[in-house]
Each structure stands twice: as structure tokens, then as C-alpha cells.
């Protein structure tokens, strides 16, 4: 998260950490009999399900295909790395493991940089989550943000969990309830990933429904965040949070901040032109049904790669509720509006999955 991010220049359009995840690119056709709901389990039998990959929409894309991969807020530095082993088309199983409190991780260069127009979080958020995996010798490299919404369920963006296929849950773990992504909180293993049945992965645009769930292998003793039941309205303020890049020039996961960042952003009317398109990419990454849009104040403040899946918070009756999931930017980091998936719009699906 920062002001002045360059989300286009990466290789996808979500705000995950693109250099951190390994994306499946084998071009395989989804197996027959799969439906739109993609889940990855530890059952050890049968093919992994796909989110159906259908024909691209007719949105104006300009150079979105080349630039878009960085637009997805959470894919950022992870997009180039998400699913080693998926190309073989094998069944993926998450090894059972107990949740455990972990010690400090490894620091790297660039961690002291703060978001432009934002700051290190000082208030405890027991529900904040860093989705992590091993990368380049770092066992706790940050992939995406998330929110604990039940003792054994984490809410995040679908693009953090899947491309043409679901990522292997066995490669991931989460750190819950720490403002430092390298230490503290509780570390838990992942049992399975679930993505919304209407979400579909596209290289060069986003059609919405960018919401997914992570089932943990064991319950954690942290306070979950309540789900918002009303959508933020124009003029409201949403607190964007995460561990995303703090400079437009950053593109290496080692440059992601260690300390959790936050910034207040105003909600825009969905008809606002900057919520819908840019001259460079048309409406490829604009607002869709089930989303809301926040402004990047003065073109200097906003979210970026590594912030995908992280919560947009609103305070209701003195408590924080998760109102949105960081999905993507309409344009370059902190120069265009940001798009969040609305939790209220997906409340029924979320609760139907977690029970």
C-alpha cells in the first residue's frame, strides 16, 4: 500500500504480490464435470476443480493484457510464482498441521518505507492475516492479505487463491493477528481454498466476484472480524490496510513492508468515470457488480501490489467490520481509483460456505 504505485506495469491486474506467487500457465482445459465453484481439499482423490475459464468480455482493454497482471492488488510480486506443480494436473493435498505461534521471520531491504499518505498501524487488529509461502529461501514470504472471519476461516480475494486452477493449499500458511508479518500472532496451516462460483480468471481484465475463502487446518484463538451487512456509500470513508508495496518503483517481495500499513480512502459513486476506466486500459479493470470504488487522494495515496485480499474496514457502533476486499486498481498505483469487492454483496455466499 502506498501513494504513487504502478500497478499496471506488473504482469497481471490484481494487487497480490506478483513476484511471490507462481501462476499456472499450462493452458489446460478444465476437466469435464466441474462447476464454477473451485475448491482445493486435502482429500487426496479426484482432480482439483477449476473456476471456469470462459470467453473474455468485450471490454476495451488497450494494453491491459501486458500491463494488467500488476493491477490485481494482491498478485503483485507473487503473480510470477503461484502454483509450482500445478502444471502436472495432479490432485493437491494440504498436509494436516496444527496452528502454532511462530518466532520472528527474516527481514530484508526496504522494510522501513511507509505508505505515502498512510502510516504504520498502531491499533491492534486481531483479525488481520498475511497469506504466506516459501520463496527464495524465505519461508514466510507475503503473498496476499486476508481477514479472519471465523476461528478457522479467512476471507480474501479469489485471485490470491487461483488462476486457471486453484493454487496448492499445502504450499501456504497464514499469520493471524500480528501487525508484523514476520513474527508474532498465530501461524496456521491451510486445509483448502474456495473461490466464488462466478469468479473467473482472466489475464487482461476483471469481471468481479473476486472473493475467496481459506479453510484453516485448525481453529485459532483470535477475535474474528464481523462481516459488514451494508455496502459503503459514496462519501463514506474506508480504512484500507495491508502489507503492499510502498513505492511505485518496488517490484521485489523483499521490498514489501514488515509493518502493517493503513490509510483512509473516500468511497466514490460507482458512476464516477475514474472508477470505470482509464485512457490506457479502457474499462478492463473498472468497477463491476458487487464492487465498490475508493479514490486515491490527490493521486498520491492508495494500495498496490501485495495488498490484494486485505480488508477495507469501516467502524460500526465502535467496532471494526470488514466491508471490502482489496481487488484491483483501475489504473496505476495511487494514480487511479481502487476497486474493493463488497462483503455485503457476497454475504450470503460467504456465510453459506463457512456455516
C-alpha positions as CSV (number, residue, x, y, z in Angstrom):
1,X,0.0,0.0,0.0
2,X,1.3,3.4,-0.8
3,X,0.8,6.5,-2.8
4,X,2.1,6.5,-6.4
5,X,2.0,2.8,-7.1
6,X,2.5,1.5,-10.6
7,X,0.0,-1.4,-10.7
8,X,-0.2,-1.5,-14.5
9,X,3.5,-2.2,-15.0
10,X,3.3,-5.6,-13.5
11,X,2.1,-8.7,-15.2
12,X,-1.5,-9.0,-14.1
13,X,-4.1,-6.7,-12.7
14,X,-4.8,-7.7,-9.1
15,X,-3.0,-6.4,-6.1
16,X,-1.3,-9.6,-4.9
17,X,2.4,-9.7,-4.7
18,X,3.2,-10.7,-8.3
19,X,6.8,-11.9,-7.7
20,X,5.7,-14.1,-4.9
21,X,3.1,-16.5,-6.4
22,X,3.7,-18.9,-9.2
23,X,1.0,-18.8,-11.8
24,X,-0.1,-21.9,-13.7
25,X,0.1,-21.2,-17.4
26,X,-0.2,-24.6,-19.0
27,X,-3.3,-23.7,-20.9
28,X,-5.1,-26.9,-19.8
29,X,-8.8,-27.3,-20.4
30,X,-10.9,-27.7,-17.2
31,X,-11.9,-31.3,-16.7
32,X,-15.5,-32.2,-17.6
33,X,-18.0,-32.2,-14.8
34,X,-16.5,-29.3,-12.9
35,X,-18.7,-26.5,-11.9
36,X,-18.0,-22.8,-11.3
37,X,-17.1,-23.3,-7.6
38,X,-13.4,-24.1,-7.3
39,X,-12.2,-25.8,-4.1
40,X,-9.0,-27.5,-3.2
41,X,-9.1,-30.0,-0.4
42,X,-6.9,-32.5,1.4
43,X,-9.0,-35.5,0.4
44,X,-6.2,-36.8,-1.9
45,X,-8.6,-38.1,-4.6
46,X,-10.0,-36.7,-7.8
47,X,-9.0,-33.7,-9.9
48,X,-8.8,-30.3,-8.4
49,X,-11.7,-28.2,-9.5
50,X,-11.4,-25.2,-11.8
51,X,-13.1,-21.8,-11.8
52,X,-14.5,-22.0,-15.3
53,X,-12.4,-20.0,-17.8
54,X,-14.8,-18.6,-20.3
55,X,-14.7,-16.2,-23.3
56,X,-13.3,-12.8,-22.5
57,X,-15.7,-9.9,-22.3
58,X,-15.7,-7.2,-24.9
59,X,-14.3,-4.6,-22.6
60,X,-11.9,-2.1,-24.1
61,X,-8.5,-3.2,-23.0
62,X,-5.9,-1.3,-24.9
63,X,-2.6,-2.6,-23.4
64,X,-4.3,-4.2,-20.4
65,X,-3.1,-7.7,-21.3
66,X,0.5,-6.6,-21.0
67,X,0.0,-4.3,-18.0
68,X,-2.9,-5.9,-16.3
69,X,-1.2,-8.5,-14.2
70,X,0.1,-5.9,-11.8
71,X,-3.3,-4.4,-11.4
72,X,-4.6,-7.1,-9.2
73,X,-3.8,-5.7,-5.8
74,X,-2.8,-8.9,-4.2
75,X,-1.0,-10.6,-7.0
76,X,1.8,-8.0,-7.2
77,X,5.1,-9.7,-6.6
78,X,3.5,-13.1,-6.4
79,X,2.0,-13.5,-9.8
80,X,5.1,-14.9,-11.3
81,X,5.4,-17.7,-8.8
82,X,1.9,-19.1,-7.5
83,X,1.5,-22.8,-8.3
84,X,4.6,-24.9,-8.8
85,X,3.5,-28.4,-9.5
86,X,0.0,-27.5,-10.8
87,X,1.1,-27.9,-14.4
88,X,1.1,-31.6,-13.9
89,X,-2.6,-31.5,-13.3
90,X,-2.2,-33.7,-10.1
91,X,-4.5,-33.8,-7.1
92,X,-3.3,-31.4,-4.5
93,X,-3.5,-32.2,-0.8
94,X,-2.8,-30.0,2.2
95,X,-0.8,-31.8,4.8
96,X,-2.5,-31.6,8.2
97,X,-0.8,-29.4,10.7
98,X,-1.5,-27.7,14.0
99,X,-1.7,-23.9,14.4
100,X,1.3,-22.6,16.2
101,X,2.7,-19.3,17.3
102,X,5.9,-18.6,15.4
103,X,9.0,-16.7,16.1
104,X,10.4,-13.8,14.0
105,X,11.0,-14.2,10.3
106,X,13.7,-12.7,8.2
107,X,13.9,-9.0,7.3
108,X,15.1,-7.6,4.0
109,X,15.8,-4.3,2.3
110,X,13.1,-1.7,2.0
111,X,11.0,-2.7,5.0
112,X,11.2,0.7,6.7
113,X,9.4,2.5,3.9
114,X,6.0,3.8,4.9
115,X,3.0,4.2,2.6
116,X,2.6,7.7,1.1
117,X,-0.2,9.4,2.9
118,X,-0.7,6.5,5.2
119,X,1.2,5.1,8.2
120,X,2.1,2.0,10.2
121,X,-0.9,0.6,12.0
122,X,-0.8,1.2,15.8
123,X,-4.3,-0.2,16.7
124,X,-4.4,-3.9,17.3
125,X,-6.3,-5.7,14.6
126,X,-6.5,-9.3,15.9
127,X,-8.2,-10.4,12.6
128,X,-5.6,-9.3,10.1
129,X,-4.0,-12.1,8.1
130,X,-0.9,-12.4,6.0
131,X,-1.1,-15.3,3.5
132,X,2.4,-16.6,3.1
133,X,4.5,-19.3,1.4
134,X,8.2,-20.1,0.9
135,X,10.0,-18.1,-1.7
136,X,13.7,-17.8,-2.4
137,X,14.7,-19.2,1.0
138,X,12.2,-17.1,2.9
139,X,9.6,-19.5,4.5
140,X,7.3,-16.6,5.3
141,X,7.2,-14.5,2.1
142,X,4.0,-12.5,2.0
143,X,1.5,-13.3,-0.8
144,X,-1.8,-11.6,0.0
145,X,-3.8,-10.1,2.8
146,X,-6.9,-11.5,4.4
147,X,-9.3,-11.3,7.3
148,X,-10.1,-13.9,10.0
149,X,-13.9,-14.1,9.9
150,X,-14.3,-17.3,12.0
151,X,-11.9,-19.3,14.1
152,X,-11.0,-21.5,11.1
153,X,-11.9,-19.3,8.1
154,X,-10.1,-16.5,6.4
155,X,-11.7,-14.1,3.8
156,X,-9.5,-12.9,0.9
157,X,-9.6,-12.2,-2.8
158,X,-10.2,-15.1,-5.3
159,X,-7.3,-14.1,-7.4
160,X,-5.0,-14.7,-4.4
161,X,-6.0,-18.4,-4.5
162,X,-6.4,-19.3,-8.1
163,X,-5.7,-18.6,-11.7
164,X,-6.8,-21.1,-14.3
165,X,-6.6,-23.6,-11.4
166,X,-6.6,-23.3,-7.7
167,X,-3.2,-22.9,-6.1
168,X,-1.9,-25.8,-3.9
169,X,-3.0,-25.1,-0.3
170,X,-0.2,-27.2,1.0
171,X,2.3,-24.6,-0.1
172,X,0.7,-21.9,2.1
173,X,0.2,-20.9,5.7
174,X,-1.3,-17.8,7.4
175,X,-0.1,-15.5,10.1
176,X,-3.1,-14.1,12.1
177,X,-3.3,-11.2,14.4
178,X,0.1,-9.6,14.1
179,X,1.0,-6.2,12.7
180,X,4.4,-7.6,11.9
181,X,4.2,-10.1,9.1
182,X,7.5,-11.8,10.2
183,X,6.7,-12.5,13.8
184,X,4.0,-12.7,16.5
185,X,0.4,-13.6,16.1
186,X,-0.6,-17.2,15.4
187,X,0.6,-19.2,12.4
188,X,-1.8,-21.8,11.0
189,X,-1.6,-24.3,8.1
190,X,-4.2,-24.2,5.3
191,X,-6.7,-27.0,4.7
192,X,-8.4,-25.8,1.5
193,X,-9.2,-22.9,-0.8
194,X,-12.6,-22.0,-2.0
195,X,-13.4,-19.3,-4.6
196,X,-16.8,-17.7,-5.6
197,X,-18.6,-19.8,-8.2
198,X,-19.0,-16.8,-10.5
199,X,-15.4,-15.7,-10.3
200,X,-13.3,-16.3,-13.4
201,X,-9.6,-15.7,-14.1
202,X,-8.7,-13.5,-17.0
203,X,-5.3,-12.3,-18.0
204,X,-6.4,-8.9,-19.3
205,X,-9.4,-7.8,-17.3
206,X,-11.6,-8.5,-14.3
207,X,-15.3,-9.1,-14.2
208,X,-15.8,-9.0,-10.4
209,X,-16.9,-11.6,-7.8
210,X,-13.3,-11.5,-6.7
211,X,-13.8,-13.2,-3.3
212,X,-12.4,-16.4,-1.8
213,X,-12.1,-18.3,1.4
214,X,-9.3,-20.1,3.2
215,X,-10.2,-23.0,5.4
216,X,-7.6,-23.4,8.2
217,X,-6.4,-26.8,9.4
218,X,-7.1,-25.8,13.0
219,X,-9.0,-23.1,14.8
220,X,-7.0,-20.1,16.0
221,X,-7.6,-18.2,19.2
222,X,-8.0,-14.7,17.7
223,X,-11.1,-12.5,17.5
224,X,-12.7,-12.6,14.0
225,X,-13.9,-9.5,12.3
226,X,-17.7,-9.2,11.8
227,X,-18.9,-9.1,8.2
228,X,-20.4,-5.8,7.1
229,X,-24.1,-6.2,6.1
230,X,-24.3,-2.8,4.3
231,X,-22.2,-1.6,1.4
232,X,-20.2,1.6,1.9
233,X,-21.8,4.5,0.3
234,X,-20.4,7.5,-1.6
235,X,-18.9,9.9,0.9
236,X,-18.1,7.2,3.4
237,X,-14.5,6.5,4.5
238,X,-13.0,3.1,4.3
239,X,-9.7,2.2,6.0
240,X,-7.6,0.3,3.5
241,X,-5.0,-2.0,5.1
242,X,-2.2,-4.3,4.1
243,X,1.4,-5.1,3.6
244,X,1.6,-4.0,-0.1
245,X,4.4,-2.1,-1.8
246,X,5.0,1.4,-0.5
247,X,6.6,2.8,-3.7
248,X,5.7,2.7,-7.4
249,X,9.2,1.5,-8.1
250,X,9.0,-1.5,-5.9
251,X,8.6,-4.9,-7.6
252,X,10.5,-7.3,-5.4
253,X,8.8,-9.2,-2.5
254,X,11.8,-8.3,-0.3
255,X,10.7,-4.6,-0.6
256,X,7.3,-5.3,1.0
257,X,6.9,-3.6,4.4
258,X,7.2,-5.7,7.5
259,X,4.8,-3.4,9.5
260,X,1.1,-3.4,8.7
261,X,0.0,-0.2,6.8
262,X,-3.3,1.6,6.7
263,X,-4.8,4.7,5.0
264,X,-8.3,6.2,5.0
265,X,-9.8,6.5,1.5
266,X,-13.1,8.1,0.4
267,X,-15.8,6.0,-1.3
268,X,-16.8,7.3,-4.7
269,X,-20.1,7.0,-6.6
270,X,-19.8,3.9,-8.8
271,X,-20.7,6.0,-11.9
272,X,-17.6,8.2,-11.4
273,X,-15.5,7.9,-14.6
274,X,-12.3,7.2,-12.7
275,X,-14.0,4.1,-11.1
276,X,-14.8,2.7,-14.6
277,X,-11.9,3.3,-17.0
278,X,-8.5,4.8,-17.8
279,X,-7.3,6.1,-21.2
280,X,-4.6,3.4,-21.2
281,X,-6.7,0.4,-20.4
282,X,-10.3,1.3,-21.1
283,X,-12.7,-0.4,-18.7
284,X,-10.7,-3.6,-18.4
285,X,-10.2,-3.2,-14.7
286,X,-13.1,-1.0,-13.8
287,X,-15.8,-1.5,-11.2
288,X,-18.2,-4.4,-11.7
289,X,-21.3,-5.7,-10.0
290,X,-20.6,-6.5,-6.3
291,X,-17.8,-4.0,-6.0
292,X,-17.3,-0.5,-4.6
293,X,-14.7,2.1,-5.5
294,X,-12.4,4.3,-3.4
295,X,-10.4,7.3,-4.5
296,X,-6.7,7.8,-4.4
297,X,-6.5,11.2,-2.8
298,X,-4.6,13.7,-4.9
299,X,-3.0,10.9,-6.9
300,X,-0.6,10.3,-4.0
301,X,-2.3,7.7,-1.7
302,X,-3.6,4.2,-2.2
303,X,-3.0,0.5,-2.3
304,X,-0.6,-1.5,-4.5
305,X,0.9,-5.0,-5.1
306,X,0.8,-7.1,-2.0
307,X,-2.4,-5.5,-0.7
308,X,-4.8,-7.9,-2.5
309,X,-7.3,-9.6,-0.3
310,X,-6.6,-7.3,2.6
311,X,-9.6,-5.8,4.3
312,X,-11.2,-2.5,3.8
313,X,-12.6,-1.6,7.2
314,X,-15.5,0.5,8.5
315,X,-16.3,1.3,12.1
316,X,-19.9,0.5,13.1
317,X,-21.0,1.0,16.7
318,X,-17.5,1.3,17.9
319,X,-16.2,-1.9,16.3
320,X,-14.4,-2.6,13.0
321,X,-16.2,-4.6,10.4
322,X,-14.8,-5.9,7.1
323,X,-16.6,-4.1,4.4
324,X,-14.5,-4.9,1.4
325,X,-11.6,-7.0,0.0
326,X,-8.8,-5.2,-1.9
327,X,-9.2,-6.5,-5.5
328,X,-7.5,-4.3,-8.1
329,X,-6.7,-0.8,-9.3
330,X,-8.4,0.8,-12.3
331,X,-5.0,2.3,-13.3
332,X,-1.5,2.8,-12.0
333,X,-0.9,2.5,-8.2
334,X,-2.2,5.6,-6.4
335,X,-3.0,7.5,-9.6
336,X,-6.4,5.9,-10.3
337,X,-9.2,4.6,-8.2
338,X,-9.1,1.3,-6.3
339,X,-11.7,-1.4,-6.5
340,X,-12.8,-3.4,-3.5
341,X,-15.1,-6.5,-3.6
342,X,-18.1,-5.7,-1.4
343,X,-18.6,-8.0,1.5
344,X,-22.2,-7.1,1.9
345,X,-22.9,-8.1,-1.7
346,X,-21.4,-11.5,-1.1
347,X,-22.6,-12.0,2.5
348,X,-24.9,-14.9,1.7
349,X,-22.3,-16.9,-0.2
350,X,-19.7,-16.3,2.4
351,X,-21.9,-17.5,5.3
352,X,-23.2,-20.5,3.2
353,X,-19.6,-21.7,2.9
354,X,-18.4,-21.1,6.5
355,X,-21.6,-22.3,8.1
